[in-house]
Amino acid sequence: MASRDQRRKSTERAWFITAPLALLAIVFSTAIGVLRPEFGEWGLAFVLFVAMTGISIPVLNVIVRRQSVGVTLTEVPLVVALFFLPPLTVVLIYTLSVLIWSASHRFAPAKLWFNVAKAAAATSLAGLLLLALPPINGVGPGTWVSLFLAVNTITLVSLLSVAGVHVLLQGWQAGREALRTAPSVFLTTSINASVGLLVLIALKTTWWSVLLLAALFAALFQVYRSYSQFFRQHRTLTGMYDLTRLLTNSAEGALADILLDRVRGLMQAEYATLWLPAQRRHPEVLLTARVDTPGLLDFAPTPTVFREQARELGKTLSIGRLLGDDTALRREVGAQQVKDAIVVPLRSGQAVIGTLEVTNRLSDIGHFTTSDIPVFETVAAHAAVALENSRLVDRLRHDAYHDALTGLPNRRRITAALAEAVKIRAPGEVVAVLLFDVDGLRQVNESLGHAAGDKVLVEVAERLRACAPSSALVGRAGGDEFLVTLRLENAEAALELAAQLREQIRDEMVFDALTLDVDTAVGVTVHPDHGSDAAVLLQRVDLAATAAKAVPGSVQLFNPALESRSLRRLGLAGDLRRALDEGELEVYFQPKVTLRDRRLLGVECLARWEHPAHGTVSPEDFVAVAEHTGQLGRLTEFVLREGLRRSRDWSHTGQPLAVAVNIAARSLIDRQFPDRVGELLAEYGVPPQLLTVEIPEAAVLDGTERPIPTLRRLRDLGVRLAVDDFGTGNSSLAQLRRLPVHEVKVDRSFVQGMATDPGDLAIVNAVVSLSQQFGLSVVAEGVESELTLELLQDIGCEIGQGFLFSRPLPYERLEAWFGAQVDQEATDPGELPRLRVVP
């Protein structure tokens, strides 16, 4: 791995310390050879060499970063050697003992030769120090001081060398940490040197003291080992207490960071890893803390099969020199150069929710032992409780603020987020709230069951979440309503985003063998224009969405009129049924005229309602009330009947009057509607070609095939079909080619702007040109001036209607208008009546 290669390269830098130490050892040894060229008794030297080599096993280890400083009893035979042997011999046997000890532990070459060079340089310097001091005579205080200084000189050189390597490899902080161990190291060296002096005194007294010294040494060794064990246990208990306290008081987001850092330090491991497999909405977690590396890493040194097996078996797995190696596991981890590892499953009751792992005991000579496993299992138990509590709190909080079906934030969460958002005024930005109301969900539930309805809601949620900007908060307000809130530049940007998201939602939804077309009505409000707090914004976006339902698939920006209109509509709901029962509604007629020669082609039938209390009620309001109260069918039939009756009774020119009737989008979903139209045509005896059915653009050009069957059945009856208000939606003329329609009506907003806006003129011109290429008639709505009439004539528009010719009139006034406007002299028998020029 790249990290291992980098570490290997950094270890090679130790040669920058090793080489000077080796050079110093050569120089000092040469100086000793010149000053005192003798070696002494080789038999005694061999005995002390064996003693040094055998006693070099550390009885206390102090871990500093990746390395360990071992406390041994080598100073005891070293004191004896410095007293009985010449300095050059001491340098030789001490260096050889260090070489054998390092080789037995299979140290890397860089570390092995560093230890050898350090030992040679330190003992040769101590030898020079002894030669510089007064000669040793006897075992008096002067000898004690000389030997004590020599031994501590060796310790000082060793400590400075180790600190230098740490600074070179890991920085000044690691060097300071190594130097902080100096007091304990010098204290231990001093104790060992004192023991060595006592041994020396005993040996000078009688060689039989060797027996007593051997017993004393064994006892001292056990004392050191007991102290080491006590020290380790104390450190472990302190670490576990600190870990438990921190896990209890830590914030949820910092739990993994605190846990892994403390576990790694407590176990003196190079790596500590937490693995939590994916569970419900929680993604997989794989985080690792590594010594000398700030933050957490997203990989683990142990292979996946190791933790998967621990999870499957539900028991602790370990591998290492002192833990016992499983052949299969060792084969798996061998390729990743894992020295030793312990993997403990984390439990929640009987279920295993993940694993906690430690890998590679710090220092080259350190290894995990069987005594580490119970400690690590205890730590893992505390960690499992903390993690499960954290997830439980997170789950409760999530359930309180999220919808169970879609997983989106619920109305409470969105209200809270919106309340926070409106507190911050950002110059040049508004807080936009978009409400998407799914159209036809009730019909899906009734026809296919609530399971299908739930699938539709989940699919809408996923599409909104995928298509909304990353800064948006998408939530479910309840039922079939979804909310999106975010900051945008202005209200126009909010409307544009709402239209884009609506287009994404209404793509076909496929569930098994079933294909559904789902549309939405969208309401939009923005802060601060439409409200200063979250409650008002949400209330008003509901009103805007309700208004948008009047034109299926539309996007409606809130305006103050909607608020008063909604209150008004509450009272109209009950009155509309009574008005239909008692005939309070009327049908007005607006003439449709050929623009070239001003001949009357027919009339458009428009419903009107004069409410006894509210006065004139706009068609937009009572049609919306009819849709939501189930009276749309009655209203449509009322207008059809009145139009066909007047068409039949029309006496001029000896033929029925051509009439056009608007129908709502819902009527196209009614399979019985074409049959009902056929029955009414037969009942009144009006030829089908004299009836034009006008359908709103959004109802037929919504990108779906829903209206096509109804339109084809109406066309088969002989009824003319027209697309009303063309240009107000997002459709294109190319979409008209797949519809069985005869006529396109250009929306009045473009026609009225032709005289002043070149853009509107270009739009109308394009509609007329392309429609004629498709074989469609074009009707211009809103013709109100002679200039507009001339422009329409110039671009070849065939038919128009508007105030220039006549306002909508009741039937009696239509008769009077006809008598006043028709030019009888210019009208030949059998032709359509020609109108006089309007003054």
Secondary structure as UniProt FT lines:
FT   HELIX           2..12
FT   TURN            13..14
FT   HELIX           15..35
FT   HELIX           42..54
FT   TURN            55..56
FT   STRAND          60..64
FT   TURN            65..66
FT   STRAND          67..71
FT   HELIX           75..84
FT   HELIX           87..104
FT   TURN            105..106
FT   HELIX           109..132
FT   TURN            138..139
FT   HELIX           141..170
FT   HELIX           172..180
FT   HELIX           182..205
FT   TURN            207..208
FT   HELIX           209..249
FT   HELIX           252..254
FT   HELIX           255..266
FT   TURN            267..268
FT   STRAND          269..276
FT   TURN            280..281
FT   STRAND          285..290
FT   TURN            291..292
FT   HELIX           304..313
FT   STRAND          317..319
FT   TURN            321..323
FT   HELIX           327..334
FT   TURN            335..337
FT   STRAND          341..348
FT   TURN            349..350
FT   STRAND          351..361
FT   TURN            370..371
FT   HELIX           372..401
FT   TURN            404..406
FT   HELIX           411..421
FT   TURN            422..423
FT   TURN            427..428
FT   STRAND          430..439
FT   HELIX           441..448
FT   HELIX           450..467
FT   TURN            470..471
FT   STRAND          473..478
FT   TURN            479..480
FT   STRAND          481..488
FT   HELIX           491..505
FT   STRAND          509..511
FT   TURN            512..513
FT   STRAND          514..516
FT   STRAND          519..527
FT   TURN            528..530
FT   HELIX           534..548
FT   TURN            549..550
FT   TURN            552..553
FT   STRAND          555..557
FT   HELIX           560..582
FT   STRAND          585..594
FT   TURN            595..597
FT   STRAND          599..611
FT   TURN            612..614
FT   STRAND          615..617
FT   HELIX           619..629
FT   HELIX           632..649
FT   HELIX           652..654
FT   STRAND          659..662
FT   HELIX           665..669
FT   TURN            671..672
FT   HELIX           673..684
FT   HELIX           688..690
FT   STRAND          691..696
FT   HELIX           697..700
FT   TURN            706..707
FT   HELIX           708..717
FT   STRAND          720..726
FT   HELIX           733..738
FT   STRAND          743..746
FT   HELIX           748..751
FT   TURN            752..756
FT   HELIX           758..773
FT   TURN            774..775
FT   STRAND          777..781
FT   HELIX           786..795
FT   STRAND          799..801
FT   TURN            803..805
FT   HELIX           811..821
FT   TURN            825..826
FT   TURN            829..830
FT   STRAND          834..835
//
